[in-house]
């Protein structure tokens, strides 16, 4: 199976990850801290402290896949000082890879009366 983004849920670990960890170490973070299904149709994103590298981990039928993107000059837009996990959409994932900071976009306001 080739990565099918339309079927996958995408989870972001907001706290910086230790990039000395490889698949085994990041898998432990997913199971223990993120508490998401490591072997489901899920993709997990990690960023380093300098925000110039991103690792992506997912299970592909019979083994783990790990991707690394290293930025030469820019930084990934990543929330600072947050220790939670968030699920993002495919569109947000594309924006993240493109450097668009959707984390600080305008929030939708709803009103009942004028």
PDB file as gemmi writes it, atoms N, CA and C in Angstrom:
CRYST1    1.000    1.000    1.000  90.00  90.00  90.00 P 1                      
ATOM      1  N   UNK A   1       0.840  -1.183   0.000  1.00  0.00           N  
ATOM      2  CA  UNK A   1       0.000   0.000   0.000  1.00  0.00           C  
ATOM      3  C   UNK A   1       0.882   1.242   0.000  1.00  0.00           C  
ATOM      4  N   UNK A   2       0.625   2.140  -0.879  1.00  0.00           N  
ATOM      5  CA  UNK A   2       1.304   3.427  -0.876  1.00  0.00           C  
ATOM      6  C   UNK A   2       0.481   4.361  -0.011  1.00  0.00           C  
ATOM      7  N   UNK A   3       1.153   5.267   0.660  1.00  0.00           N  
ATOM      8  CA  UNK A   3       0.500   6.204   1.570  1.00  0.00           C  
ATOM      9  C   UNK A   3      -0.725   6.840   0.926  1.00  0.00           C  
ATOM     10  N   UNK A   4      -1.899   6.628   1.517  1.00  0.00           N  
ATOM     11  CA  UNK A   4      -3.144   7.211   1.026  1.00  0.00           C  
ATOM     12  C   UNK A   4      -3.602   8.248   2.043  1.00  0.00           C  
ATOM     13  N   UNK A   5      -3.243   9.488   1.799  1.00  0.00           N  
ATOM     14  CA  UNK A   5      -3.523  10.560   2.748  1.00  0.00           C  
ATOM     15  C   UNK A   5      -5.010  10.782   2.976  1.00  0.00           C  
ATOM     16  N   UNK A   6      -5.828  10.477   1.996  1.00  0.00           N  
ATOM     17  CA  UNK A   6      -7.264  10.718   2.146  1.00  0.00           C  
ATOM     18  C   UNK A   6      -7.882   9.838   3.218  1.00  0.00           C  
ATOM     19  N   UNK A   7      -7.295   8.680   3.475  1.00  0.00           N  
ATOM     20  CA  UNK A   7      -7.842   7.754   4.466  1.00  0.00           C  
ATOM     21  C   UNK A   7      -7.189   7.907   5.834  1.00  0.00           C  
ATOM     22  N   UNK A   8      -6.124   8.673   5.942  1.00  0.00           N  
ATOM     23  CA  UNK A   8      -5.362   8.731   7.185  1.00  0.00           C  
ATOM     24  C   UNK A   8      -5.779   9.889   8.083  1.00  0.00           C  
ATOM     25  N   UNK A   9      -5.702   9.644   9.370  1.00  0.00           N  
ATOM     26  CA  UNK A   9      -5.840  10.707  10.362  1.00  0.00           C  
ATOM     27  C   UNK A   9      -4.418  11.184  10.674  1.00  0.00           C  
ATOM     28  N   UNK A  10      -4.256  12.483  10.838  1.00  0.00           N  
ATOM     29  CA  UNK A  10      -2.936  13.064  11.018  1.00  0.00           C  
ATOM     30  C   UNK A  10      -2.863  13.698  12.406  1.00  0.00           C  
ATOM     31  N   UNK A  11      -1.915  13.211  13.212  1.00  0.00           N  
ATOM     32  CA  UNK A  11      -1.744  13.704  14.570  1.00  0.00           C  
ATOM     33  C   UNK A  11      -0.396  14.395  14.703  1.00  0.00           C  
ATOM     34  N   UNK A  12      -0.407  15.526  15.409  1.00  0.00           N  
ATOM     35  CA  UNK A  12       0.805  16.320  15.611  1.00  0.00           C  
ATOM     36  C   UNK A  12       1.129  16.328  17.092  1.00  0.00           C  
ATOM     37  N   UNK A  13       2.353  15.952  17.415  1.00  0.00           N  
ATOM     38  CA  UNK A  13       2.839  16.100  18.788  1.00  0.00           C  
ATOM     39  C   UNK A  13       3.435  17.491  18.873  1.00  0.00           C  
ATOM     40  N   UNK A  14       2.819  18.355  19.679  1.00  0.00           N  
ATOM     41  CA  UNK A  14       3.202  19.760  19.703  1.00  0.00           C  
ATOM     42  C   UNK A  14       4.505  20.018  20.447  1.00  0.00           C  
ATOM     43  N   UNK A  15       4.796  19.195  21.434  1.00  0.00           N  
ATOM     44  CA  UNK A  15       6.056  19.356  22.168  1.00  0.00           C  
ATOM     45  C   UNK A  15       7.210  18.870  21.291  1.00  0.00           C  
ATOM     46  N   UNK A  16       8.350  19.591  21.286  1.00  0.00           N  
ATOM     47  CA  UNK A  16       9.483  19.141  20.466  1.00  0.00           C  
ATOM     48  C   UNK A  16       9.926  17.730  20.841  1.00  0.00           C  
ATOM     49  N   UNK A  17      10.313  16.966  19.833  1.00  0.00           N  
ATOM     50  CA  UNK A  17      10.766  15.590  20.042  1.00  0.00           C  
ATOM     51  C   UNK A  17      12.286  15.527  19.966  1.00  0.00           C  
ATOM     52  N   UNK A  18      12.851  14.565  20.658  1.00  0.00           N  
ATOM     53  CA  UNK A  18      14.283  14.292  20.594  1.00  0.00           C  
ATOM     54  C   UNK A  18      14.536  13.537  19.291  1.00  0.00           C  
ATOM     55  N   UNK A  19      15.215  14.175  18.349  1.00  0.00           N  
ATOM     56  CA  UNK A  19      15.385  13.569  17.031  1.00  0.00           C  
ATOM     57  C   UNK A  19      16.495  12.526  16.979  1.00  0.00           C  
ATOM     58  N   UNK A  20      17.099  12.231  18.109  1.00  0.00           N  
ATOM     59  CA  UNK A  20      17.993  11.069  18.147  1.00  0.00           C  
ATOM     60  C   UNK A  20      17.165   9.795  18.147  1.00  0.00           C  
ATOM     61  N   UNK A  21      15.880   9.913  18.534  1.00  0.00           N  
ATOM     62  CA  UNK A  21      14.984   8.760  18.529  1.00  0.00           C  
ATOM     63  C   UNK A  21      14.604   8.421  17.105  1.00  0.00           C  
ATOM     64  N   UNK A  22      14.562   7.143  16.844  1.00  0.00           N  
ATOM     65  CA  UNK A  22      14.140   6.660  15.535  1.00  0.00           C  
ATOM     66  C   UNK A  22      12.759   6.030  15.678  1.00  0.00           C  
ATOM     67  N   UNK A  23      12.421   5.100  14.840  1.00  0.00           N  
ATOM     68  CA  UNK A  23      11.081   4.523  14.825  1.00  0.00           C  
ATOM     69  C   UNK A  23      10.694   3.916  16.170  1.00  0.00           C  
ATOM     70  N   UNK A  24      11.575   3.155  16.785  1.00  0.00           N  
ATOM     71  CA  UNK A  24      11.222   2.505  18.055  1.00  0.00           C  
ATOM     72  C   UNK A  24      10.939   3.529  19.150  1.00  0.00           C  
ATOM     73  N   UNK A  25      11.810   4.511  19.301  1.00  0.00           N  
ATOM     74  CA  UNK A  25      11.621   5.522  20.341  1.00  0.00           C  
ATOM     75  C   UNK A  25      10.397   6.383  20.098  1.00  0.00           C  
ATOM     76  N   UNK A  26      10.161   6.762  18.850  1.00  0.00           N  
ATOM     77  CA  UNK A  26       8.985   7.568  18.534  1.00  0.00           C  
ATOM     78  C   UNK A  26       7.700   6.751  18.683  1.00  0.00           C  
ATOM     79  N   UNK A  27       7.766   5.456  18.403  1.00  0.00           N  
ATOM     80  CA  UNK A  27       6.603   4.584  18.590  1.00  0.00           C  
ATOM     81  C   UNK A  27       6.197   4.520  20.058  1.00  0.00           C  
ATOM     82  N   UNK A  28       7.172   4.495  20.940  1.00  0.00           N  
ATOM     83  CA  UNK A  28       6.874   4.499  22.377  1.00  0.00           C  
ATOM     84  C   UNK A  28       6.184   5.808  22.752  1.00  0.00           C  
ATOM     85  N   UNK A  29       6.646   6.939  22.217  1.00  0.00           N  
ATOM     86  CA  UNK A  29       5.983   8.228  22.476  1.00  0.00           C  
ATOM     87  C   UNK A  29       4.531   8.204  21.999  1.00  0.00           C  
ATOM     88  N   UNK A  30       4.309   7.615  20.847  1.00  0.00           N  
ATOM     89  CA  UNK A  30       2.947   7.552  20.299  1.00  0.00           C  
ATOM     90  C   UNK A  30       2.041   6.739  21.209  1.00  0.00           C  
ATOM     91  N   UNK A  31       2.506   5.574  21.631  1.00  0.00           N  
ATOM     92  CA  UNK A  31       1.667   4.705  22.462  1.00  0.00           C  
ATOM     93  C   UNK A  31       1.471   5.247  23.871  1.00  0.00           C  
ATOM     94  N   UNK A  32       2.525   5.780  24.472  1.00  0.00           N  
ATOM     95  CA  UNK A  32       2.438   6.181  25.879  1.00  0.00           C  
ATOM     96  C   UNK A  32       1.954   7.610  26.080  1.00  0.00           C  
ATOM     97  N   UNK A  33       2.377   8.545  25.249  1.00  0.00           N  
ATOM     98  CA  UNK A  33       2.012   9.948  25.455  1.00  0.00           C  
ATOM     99  C   UNK A  33       0.850  10.395  24.577  1.00  0.00           C  
ATOM    100  N   UNK A  34       0.857   9.945  23.341  1.00  0.00           N  
ATOM    101  CA  UNK A  34      -0.181  10.388  22.422  1.00  0.00           C  
ATOM    102  C   UNK A  34      -1.427   9.520  22.522  1.00  0.00           C  
ATOM    103  N   UNK A  35      -1.283   8.314  23.030  1.00  0.00           N  
ATOM    104  CA  UNK A  35      -2.370   7.343  23.223  1.00  0.00           C  
ATOM    105  C   UNK A  35      -3.260   7.187  21.988  1.00  0.00           C  
ATOM    106  N   UNK A  36      -2.648   7.105  20.839  1.00  0.00           N  
ATOM    107  CA  UNK A  36      -3.377   6.868  19.602  1.00  0.00           C  
ATOM    108  C   UNK A  36      -2.981   5.503  19.057  1.00  0.00           C  
ATOM    109  N   UNK A  37      -3.777   4.990  18.120  1.00  0.00           N  
ATOM    110  CA  UNK A  37      -3.540   3.675  17.537  1.00  0.00           C  
ATOM    111  C   UNK A  37      -2.356   3.726  16.591  1.00  0.00           C  
ATOM    112  N   UNK A  38      -1.262   3.154  17.016  1.00  0.00           N  
ATOM    113  CA  UNK A  38      -0.020   3.157  16.258  1.00  0.00           C  
ATOM    114  C   UNK A  38      -0.139   2.360  14.966  1.00  0.00           C  
ATOM    115  N   UNK A  39      -0.975   1.332  14.952  1.00  0.00           N  
ATOM    116  CA  UNK A  39      -1.078   0.438  13.805  1.00  0.00           C  
ATOM    117  C   UNK A  39      -2.318   0.702  12.945  1.00  0.00           C  
ATOM    118  N   UNK A  40      -3.033   1.779  13.238  1.00  0.00           N  
ATOM    119  CA  UNK A  40      -4.206   2.137  12.447  1.00  0.00           C  
ATOM    120  C   UNK A  40      -3.813   2.997  11.258  1.00  0.00           C  
ATOM    121  N   UNK A  41      -4.793   3.573  10.635  1.00  0.00           N  
ATOM    122  CA  UNK A  41      -4.549   4.468   9.497  1.00  0.00           C  
ATOM    123  C   UNK A  41      -4.269   5.868  10.023  1.00  0.00           C  
ATOM    124  N   UNK A  42      -3.177   5.969  10.771  1.00  0.00           N  
ATOM    125  CA  UNK A  42      -2.788   7.220  11.400  1.00  0.00           C  
ATOM    126  C   UNK A  42      -1.377   7.599  10.998  1.00  0.00           C  
ATOM    127  N   UNK A  43      -1.153   8.903  10.876  1.00  0.00           N  
ATOM    128  CA  UNK A  43       0.175   9.430  10.610  1.00  0.00           C  
ATOM    129  C   UNK A  43       0.522  10.355  11.781  1.00  0.00           C  
ATOM    130  N   UNK A  44       1.777  10.284  12.228  1.00  0.00           N  
ATOM    131  CA  UNK A  44       2.205  11.043  13.388  1.00  0.00           C  
ATOM    132  C   UNK A  44       3.357  11.966  13.000  1.00  0.00           C  
ATOM    133  N   UNK A  45       3.220  13.247  13.351  1.00  0.00           N  
ATOM    134  CA  UNK A  45       4.212  14.250  12.998  1.00  0.00           C  
ATOM    135  C   UNK A  45       4.943  14.716  14.247  1.00  0.00           C  
ATOM    136  N   UNK A  46       6.253  14.839  14.107  1.00  0.00           N  
ATOM    137  CA  UNK A  46       7.116  15.312  15.183  1.00  0.00           C  
ATOM    138  C   UNK A  46       8.021  16.407  14.633  1.00  0.00           C  
ATOM    139  N   UNK A  47       8.359  17.362  15.475  1.00  0.00           N  
ATOM    140  CA  UNK A  47       9.259  18.434  15.069  1.00  0.00           C  
ATOM    141  C   UNK A  47      10.364  18.544  16.131  1.00  0.00           C  
ATOM    142  N   UNK A  48      11.547  18.962  15.695  1.00  0.00           N  
ATOM    143  CA  UNK A  48      12.630  19.137  16.652  1.00  0.00           C  
ATOM    144  C   UNK A  48      12.545  20.517  17.310  1.00  0.00           C  
ATOM    145  N   UNK A  49      13.399  20.774  18.291  1.00  0.00           N  
ATOM    146  CA  UNK A  49      13.351  22.011  19.054  1.00  0.00           C  
ATOM    147  C   UNK A  49      13.622  23.238  18.186  1.00  0.00           C  
ATOM    148  N   UNK A  50      14.501  23.106  17.211  1.00  0.00           N  
ATOM    149  CA  UNK A  50      14.819  24.241  16.340  1.00  0.00           C  
ATOM    150  C   UNK A  50      13.768  24.450  15.246  1.00  0.00           C  
ATOM    151  N   UNK A  51      12.852  23.526  15.113  1.00  0.00           N  
ATOM    152  CA  UNK A  51      11.753  23.563  14.148  1.00  0.00           C  
ATOM    153  C   UNK A  51      12.227  23.578  12.693  1.00  0.00           C  
ATOM    154  N   UNK A  52      13.384  23.000  12.441  1.00  0.00           N  
ATOM    155  CA  UNK A  52      13.851  22.914  11.054  1.00  0.00           C  
ATOM    156  C   UNK A  52      13.794  21.491  10.505  1.00  0.00           C  
ATOM    157  N   UNK A  53      13.317  20.558  11.327  1.00  0.00           N  
ATOM    158  CA  UNK A  53      13.169  19.169  10.886  1.00  0.00           C  
ATOM    159  C   UNK A  53      11.841  18.615  11.364  1.00  0.00           C  
ATOM    160  N   UNK A  54      11.239  17.811  10.499  1.00  0.00           N  
ATOM    161  CA  UNK A  54       9.988  17.154  10.835  1.00  0.00           C  
ATOM    162  C   UNK A  54      10.114  15.678  10.490  1.00  0.00           C  
ATOM    163  N   UNK A  55       9.680  14.821  11.417  1.00  0.00           N  
ATOM    164  CA  UNK A  55       9.622  13.384  11.160  1.00  0.00           C  
ATOM    165  C   UNK A  55       8.175  12.967  11.107  1.00  0.00           C  
ATOM    166  N   UNK A  56       7.900  12.057  10.194  1.00  0.00           N  
ATOM    167  CA  UNK A  56       6.559  11.507  10.019  1.00  0.00           C  
ATOM    168  C   UNK A  56       6.669   9.993  10.137  1.00  0.00           C  
ATOM    169  N   UNK A  57       5.828   9.418  10.991  1.00  0.00           N  
ATOM    170  CA  UNK A  57       5.814   7.970  11.224  1.00  0.00           C  
ATOM    171  C   UNK A  57       4.422   7.442  10.923  1.00  0.00           C  
ATOM    172  N   UNK A  58       4.346   6.309  10.247  1.00  0.00           N  
ATOM    173  CA  UNK A  58       3.070   5.624  10.073  1.00  0.00           C  
ATOM    174  C   UNK A  58       3.325   4.148   9.805  1.00  0.00           C  
ATOM    175  N   UNK A  59       2.291   3.337  10.069  1.00  0.00           N  
ATOM    176  CA  UNK A  59       2.348   1.895   9.834  1.00  0.00           C  
ATOM    177  C   UNK A  59       1.824   1.618   8.434  1.00  0.00           C  
ATOM    178  N   UNK A  60       2.534   0.800   7.677  1.00  0.00           N  
ATOM    179  CA  UNK A  60       2.145   0.480   6.309  1.00  0.00           C  
ATOM    180  C   UNK A  60       2.091  -1.037   6.131  1.00  0.00           C  
ATOM    181  N   UNK A  61       0.949  -1.633   6.448  1.00  0.00           N  
ATOM    182  CA  UNK A  61       0.665  -3.063   6.293  1.00  0.00           C  
ATOM    183  C   UNK A  61       1.613  -4.005   7.031  1.00  0.00           C  
ATOM    184  N   UNK A  62       2.897  -3.940   6.763  1.00  0.00           N  
ATOM    185  CA  UNK A  62       3.822  -4.912   7.364  1.00  0.00           C  
ATOM    186  C   UNK A  62       5.086  -4.269   7.928  1.00  0.00           C  
ATOM    187  N   UNK A  63       5.042  -2.965   8.151  1.00  0.00           N  
ATOM    188  CA  UNK A  63       6.204  -2.310   8.727  1.00  0.00           C  
ATOM    189  C   UNK A  63       5.988  -0.816   8.852  1.00  0.00           C  
ATOM    190  N   UNK A  64       6.859  -0.191   9.627  1.00  0.00           N  
ATOM    191  CA  UNK A  64       6.781   1.250   9.838  1.00  0.00           C  
ATOM    192  C   UNK A  64       7.485   1.993   8.717  1.00  0.00           C  
ATOM    193  N   UNK A  65       6.964   3.155   8.420  1.00  0.00           N  
ATOM    194  CA  UNK A  65       7.623   4.086   7.494  1.00  0.00           C  
ATOM    195  C   UNK A  65       7.975   5.336   8.289  1.00  0.00           C  
ATOM    196  N   UNK A  66       9.137   5.858   8.015  1.00  0.00           N  
ATOM    197  CA  UNK A  66       9.565   7.097   8.657  1.00  0.00           C  
ATOM    198  C   UNK A  66      10.091   8.033   7.578  1.00  0.00           C  
ATOM    199  N   UNK A  67       9.582   9.250   7.577  1.00  0.00           N  
ATOM    200  CA  UNK A  67      10.011  10.278   6.635  1.00  0.00           C  
ATOM    201  C   UNK A  67      10.634  11.416   7.423  1.00  0.00           C  
ATOM    202  N   UNK A  68      11.582  12.062   6.819  1.00  0.00           N  
ATOM    203  CA  UNK A  68      12.224  13.224   7.432  1.00  0.00           C  
ATOM    204  C   UNK A  68      12.255  14.346   6.411  1.00  0.00           C  
ATOM    205  N   UNK A  69      11.822  15.534   6.834  1.00  0.00           N  
ATOM    206  CA  UNK A  69      11.978  16.716   5.995  1.00  0.00           C  
ATOM    207  C   UNK A  69      12.855  17.690   6.765  1.00  0.00           C  
ATOM    208  N   UNK A  70      13.943  18.126   6.119  1.00  0.00           N  
ATOM    209  CA  UNK A  70      14.870  19.080   6.735  1.00  0.00           C  
ATOM    210  C   UNK A  70      14.827  20.370   5.935  1.00  0.00           C  
ATOM    211  N   UNK A  71      14.537  21.461   6.635  1.00  0.00           N  
ATOM    212  CA  UNK A  71      14.535  22.769   5.997  1.00  0.00           C  
ATOM    213  C   UNK A  71      15.929  23.366   6.092  1.00  0.00           C  
ATOM    214  N   UNK A  72      16.405  23.915   5.014  1.00  0.00           N  
ATOM    215  CA  UNK A  72      17.757  24.474   4.987  1.00  0.00           C  
ATOM    216  C   UNK A  72      17.822  25.868   5.595  1.00  0.00           C  
ATOM    217  N   UNK A  73      16.771  26.688   5.414  1.00  0.00           N  
ATOM    218  CA  UNK A  73      16.820  28.057   5.922  1.00  0.00           C  
ATOM    219  C   UNK A  73      15.639  28.413   6.809  1.00  0.00           C  
ATOM    220  N   UNK A  74      14.472  27.935   6.501  1.00  0.00           N  
ATOM    221  CA  UNK A  74      13.258  28.348   7.205  1.00  0.00           C  
ATOM    222  C   UNK A  74      12.980  27.474   8.414  1.00  0.00           C  
ATOM    223  N   UNK A  75      11.876  27.753   9.075  1.00  0.00           N  
ATOM    224  CA  UNK A  75      11.404  26.988  10.228  1.00  0.00           C  
ATOM    225  C   UNK A  75       9.961  26.578   9.969  1.00  0.00           C  
ATOM    226  N   UNK A  76       9.582  25.426  10.520  1.00  0.00           N  
ATOM    227  CA  UNK A  76       8.190  25.007  10.441  1.00  0.00           C  
ATOM    228  C   UNK A  76       7.365  25.851  11.409  1.00  0.00           C  
ATOM    229  N   UNK A  77       6.167  26.268  10.997  1.00  0.00           N  
ATOM    230  CA  UNK A  77       5.290  26.964  11.947  1.00  0.00           C  
ATOM    231  C   UNK A  77       4.757  25.935  12.941  1.00  0.00           C  
ATOM    232  N   UNK A  78       5.200  26.000  14.159  1.00  0.00           N  
ATOM    233  CA  UNK A  78       4.856  25.001  15.172  1.00  0.00           C  
ATOM    234  C   UNK A  78       4.550  25.731  16.468  1.00  0.00           C  
ATOM    235  N   UNK A  79       3.467  25.393  17.129  1.00  0.00           N  
ATOM    236  CA  UNK A  79       3.172  26.058  18.408  1.00  0.00           C  
ATOM    237  C   UNK A  79       4.279  25.799  19.426  1.00  0.00           C  
ATOM    238  N   UNK A  80       4.570  26.788  20.218  1.00  0.00           N  
ATOM    239  CA  UNK A  80       5.607  26.644  21.237  1.00  0.00           C  
ATOM    240  C   UNK A  80       4.953  26.419  22.604  1.00  0.00           C  
ATOM    241  N   UNK A  81       5.648  25.683  23.431  1.00  0.00           N  
ATOM    242  CA  UNK A  81       5.257  25.472  24.822  1.00  0.00           C  
ATOM    243  C   UNK A  81       3.900  24.801  24.979  1.00  0.00           C  
ATOM    244  N   UNK A  82       3.542  23.969  24.047  1.00  0.00           N  
ATOM    245  CA  UNK A  82       2.306  23.199  24.191  1.00  0.00           C  
ATOM    246  C   UNK A  82       2.676  21.732  24.275  1.00  0.00           C  
ATOM    247  N   UNK A  83       2.039  21.005  25.181  1.00  0.00           N  
ATOM    248  CA  UNK A  83       2.399  19.610  25.417  1.00  0.00           C  
ATOM    249  C   UNK A  83       1.288  18.649  25.036  1.00  0.00           C  
ATOM    250  N   UNK A  84       0.362  19.100  24.244  1.00  0.00           N  
ATOM    251  CA  UNK A  84      -0.735  18.217  23.881  1.00  0.00           C  
ATOM    252  C   UNK A  84      -0.544  17.674  22.474  1.00  0.00           C  
ATOM    253  N   UNK A  85      -1.493  16.899  22.063  1.00  0.00           N  
ATOM    254  CA  UNK A  85      -1.503  16.318  20.722  1.00  0.00           C  
ATOM    255  C   UNK A  85      -2.738  16.849  20.019  1.00  0.00           C  
ATOM    256  N   UNK A  86      -2.573  17.214  18.772  1.00  0.00           N  
ATOM    257  CA  UNK A  86      -3.718  17.703  18.004  1.00  0.00           C  
ATOM    258  C   UNK A  86      -3.852  16.909  16.716  1.00  0.00           C  
ATOM    259  N   UNK A  87      -5.097  16.734  16.324  1.00  0.00           N  
ATOM    260  CA  UNK A  87      -5.358  16.140  15.021  1.00  0.00           C  
ATOM    261  C   UNK A  87      -5.547  17.277  14.032  1.00  0.00           C  
ATOM    262  N   UNK A  88      -4.913  17.170  12.872  1.00  0.00           N  
ATOM    263  CA  UNK A  88      -5.047  18.196  11.852  1.00  0.00           C  
ATOM    264  C   UNK A  88      -5.611  17.568  10.580  1.00  0.00           C  
ATOM    265  N   UNK A  89      -6.118  18.406   9.730  1.00  0.00           N  
ATOM    266  CA  UNK A  89      -6.692  17.940   8.464  1.00  0.00           C  
ATOM    267  C   UNK A  89      -5.589  17.799   7.413  1.00  0.00           C  
ATOM    268  N   UNK A  90      -5.943  17.198   6.305  1.00  0.00           N  
ATOM    269  CA  UNK A  90      -5.003  17.061   5.192  1.00  0.00           C  
ATOM    270  C   UNK A  90      -4.601  18.442   4.671  1.00  0.00           C  
ATOM    271  N   UNK A  91      -5.559  19.358   4.603  1.00  0.00           N  
ATOM    272  CA  UNK A  91      -5.260  20.715   4.137  1.00  0.00           C  
ATOM    273  C   UNK A  91      -4.271  21.400   5.084  1.00  0.00           C  
ATOM    274  N   UNK A  92      -4.458  21.236   6.388  1.00  0.00           N  
ATOM    275  CA  UNK A  92      -3.530  21.816   7.355  1.00  0.00           C  
ATOM    276  C   UNK A  92      -2.150  21.178   7.249  1.00  0.00           C  
ATOM    277  N   UNK A  93      -2.107  19.885   6.979  1.00  0.00           N  
ATOM    278  CA  UNK A  93      -0.834  19.193   6.791  1.00  0.00           C  
ATOM    279  C   UNK A  93      -0.075  19.780   5.598  1.00  0.00           C  
ATOM    280  N   UNK A  94      -0.796  20.002   4.504  1.00  0.00           N  
ATOM    281  CA  UNK A  94      -0.170  20.613   3.331  1.00  0.00           C  
ATOM    282  C   UNK A  94       0.333  22.018   3.647  1.00  0.00           C  
ATOM    283  N   UNK A  95      -0.455  22.783   4.407  1.00  0.00           N  
ATOM    284  CA  UNK A  95      -0.025  24.129   4.788  1.00  0.00           C  
ATOM    285  C   UNK A  95       1.222  24.068   5.662  1.00  0.00           C  
ATOM    286  N   UNK A  96       1.245  23.116   6.583  1.00  0.00           N  
ATOM    287  CA  UNK A  96       2.389  22.965   7.477  1.00  0.00           C  
ATOM    288  C   UNK A  96       3.662  22.679   6.685  1.00  0.00           C  
ATOM    289  N   UNK A  97       3.578  21.782   5.715  1.00  0.00           N  
ATOM    290  CA  UNK A  97       4.735  21.473   4.884  1.00  0.00           C  
ATOM    291  C   UNK A  97       5.157  22.661   4.030  1.00  0.00           C  
ATOM    292  N   UNK A  98       4.206  23.543   3.708  1.00  0.00           N  
ATOM    293  CA  UNK A  98       4.500  24.718   2.892  1.00  0.00           C  
ATOM    294  C   UNK A  98       4.950  25.918   3.710  1.00  0.00           C  
ATOM    295  N   UNK A  99       4.885  25.803   5.040  1.00  0.00           N  
ATOM    296  CA  UNK A  99       5.321  26.897   5.898  1.00  0.00           C  
ATOM    297  C   UNK A  99       4.237  27.884   6.270  1.00  0.00           C  
ATOM    298  N   UNK A 100       2.983  27.551   6.001  1.00  0.00           N  
ATOM    299  CA  UNK A 100       1.878  28.447   6.334  1.00  0.00           C  
ATOM    300  C   UNK A 100       1.455  28.195   7.775  1.00  0.00           C  
ATOM    301  N   UNK A 101       1.402  29.254   8.572  1.00  0.00           N  
ATOM    302  CA  UNK A 101       1.094  29.139   9.996  1.00  0.00           C  
ATOM    303  C   UNK A 101      -0.413  29.178  10.238  1.00  0.00           C  
ATOM    304  N   UNK A 102      -1.055  28.030  10.130  1.00  0.00           N  
ATOM    305  CA  UNK A 102      -2.490  27.954  10.395  1.00  0.00           C  
ATOM    306  C   UNK A 102      -2.775  27.911  11.891  1.00  0.00           C  
ATOM    307  N   UNK A 103      -1.763  27.668  12.710  1.00  0.00           N  
ATOM    308  CA  UNK A 103      -1.949  27.586  14.161  1.00  0.00           C  
ATOM    309  C   UNK A 103      -2.481  28.909  14.723  1.00  0.00           C  
ATOM    310  N   UNK A 104      -2.108  30.006  14.101  1.00  0.00           N  
ATOM    311  CA  UNK A 104      -2.498  31.321  14.600  1.00  0.00           C  
ATOM    312  C   UNK A 104      -3.473  32.022  13.663  1.00  0.00           C  
ATOM    313  N   UNK A 105      -4.245  31.259  12.935  1.00  0.00           N  
ATOM    314  CA  UNK A 105      -5.218  31.858  12.019  1.00  0.00           C  
ATOM    315  C   UNK A 105      -6.391  32.425  12.822  1.00  0.00           C  
ATOM    316  N   UNK A 106      -7.203  33.231  12.172  1.00  0.00           N  
ATOM    317  CA  UNK A 106      -8.370  33.809  12.827  1.00  0.00           C  
ATOM    318  C   UNK A 106      -9.338  32.704  13.224  1.00  0.00           C  
ATOM    319  N   UNK A 107      -9.878  32.821  14.398  1.00  0.00           N  
ATOM    320  CA  UNK A 107     -10.849  31.845  14.883  1.00  0.00           C  
ATOM    321  C   UNK A 107     -12.246  32.242  14.439  1.00  0.00           C  
ATOM    322  N   UNK A 108     -13.080  31.261  14.180  1.00  0.00           N  
ATOM    323  CA  UNK A 108     -14.453  31.499  13.757  1.00  0.00           C  
ATOM    324  C   UNK A 108     -15.259  32.023  14.944  1.00  0.00           C  
ATOM    325  N   UNK A 109     -15.955  33.119  14.736  1.00  0.00           N  
ATOM    326  CA  UNK A 109     -16.806  33.684  15.765  1.00  0.00           C  
ATOM    327  C   UNK A 109     -18.259  33.355  15.457  1.00  0.00           C  
ATOM    328  N   UNK A 110     -19.029  33.053  16.476  1.00  0.00           N  
ATOM    329  CA  UNK A 110     -20.454  32.813  16.298  1.00  0.00           C  
ATOM    330  C   UNK A 110     -21.212  33.680  17.288  1.00  0.00           C  
ATOM    331  N   UNK A 111     -22.269  34.291  16.804  1.00  0.00           N  
ATOM    332  CA  UNK A 111     -23.097  35.183  17.634  1.00  0.00           C  
ATOM    333  C   UNK A 111     -24.539  34.737  17.566  1.00  0.00           C  
ATOM    334  N   UNK A 112     -25.281  35.038  18.627  1.00  0.00           N  
ATOM    335  CA  UNK A 112     -26.716  34.765  18.674  1.00  0.00           C  
ATOM    336  C   UNK A 112     -27.533  36.021  18.408  1.00  0.00           C  
ATOM    337  N   UNK A 113     -26.984  37.171  18.790  1.00  0.00           N  
ATOM    338  CA  UNK A 113     -27.698  38.430  18.661  1.00  0.00           C  
ATOM    339  C   UNK A 113     -26.739  39.512  18.179  1.00  0.00           C  
ATOM    340  N   UNK A 114     -27.316  40.578  17.635  1.00  0.00           N  
ATOM    341  CA  UNK A 114     -26.523  41.717  17.172  1.00  0.00           C  
ATOM    342  C   UNK A 114     -26.140  42.569  18.349  1.00  0.00           C  
TER     343      UNK A 114                                                      
END                                                                             
